[in-house]
Amino acid sequence: MPAFSRLVRFLGRNGKVYYGDAVLPKGVTDISQAKQARVVTGDIFGKHEVTDHVADIRLLLAPLALEDVKTVRCLGLNYALHAKESGLPIPKYPVLFYKPATSLSGPTDPIPVHKQAQESPGLDYECELVIVIGKACADVSEAEALDYVLGYAIGNDVSHRDWQLERGGGQWSLGKGFDGWAPYGPGIISADLIKDPQKLRIQTRLNGQTVQDSNTADMIFNVRQTIAFLSKGTTLLPGDLIFTGTPSGVGMGRKPQVWMKDGDVVEVELEGVGVCTNKVVFSKEQAKL
């Protein structure tokens, strides 16, 4: 079991990058509000120690260093009301796709939109509970599945519907895998502190307006079922991330549809974990000399 309560990776005021256990004011659960952390040393997936060294946080980074991430798995159509708004039947099995590790970014990083994703409208938000695997497991039972969870974060499965559904050749990853299109964080709350991951409020706000407001109880395949299913014949490794699908309220399902634009600010929030706040930034043509 992890020694930390709320793991963060951060840039200190001295310019060094640390893992730490976030220090929060009494009554505050939003990790993004942390100004200090107790430095964590050792292997966060193995033997590690939360030290007495308290460091100031200059900037919260993606909770795991890129070299500590193994695979980024994602589920589609995993909330009942989202499947309904998409006009699709409830899936019999989890709908799995992958994002490249380069799509990962931090809780305040800009969401860069490449020129290719600017050719047509369709840029969408998706708040998602993110499972962080802490121990290797294969063919794990639902009853034991949570024993292999390091903790949970909130993530945004940024998507371009045109490239996902029309131009992707039947695969979703092209429309979801651009650089920086999986901001997550603001830290990783220990699984010890979330006894039931199926009772958490989950939200998205776009420019301050609430556009998704649901509960993880609406998941079709819950966290236990997801881990058990994905581990069948496939070993899950420490550092694997699983984005568990988004609830209803996505821009694609609205009438009229709502697409993110250059300069928009999107916030995704998970109860007990906190908020990621990211600004959409369209890449610009660089002048040729």
Secondary structure, 3 states (H helix, E strand, C coil): CCCCCEEEEEEECCCCEEEEEEECCCCCCCHHHCCEEEEEEECCCCCEEEEEEEEEEEEECCCCCHHHCCCEEEEECCEHHHHHHCCCCCCCCCEEEEECHHHEECCCCCEEECHHHHCCCCEECCEEEEEEECCCECCCCCCCHHHHEEEEEEEECCEEHHHHHHCCCCCCHHHCCCCCCEEEEEEEEECCCCCCCCCCEEEEEECCEEEEEEEHHHECCCHHHHHHHHCCCCCECCCCEEECCCCCCCHHHCCCCCCCCCCCEEEEEECCCEEEEEEEEECCCCCCC
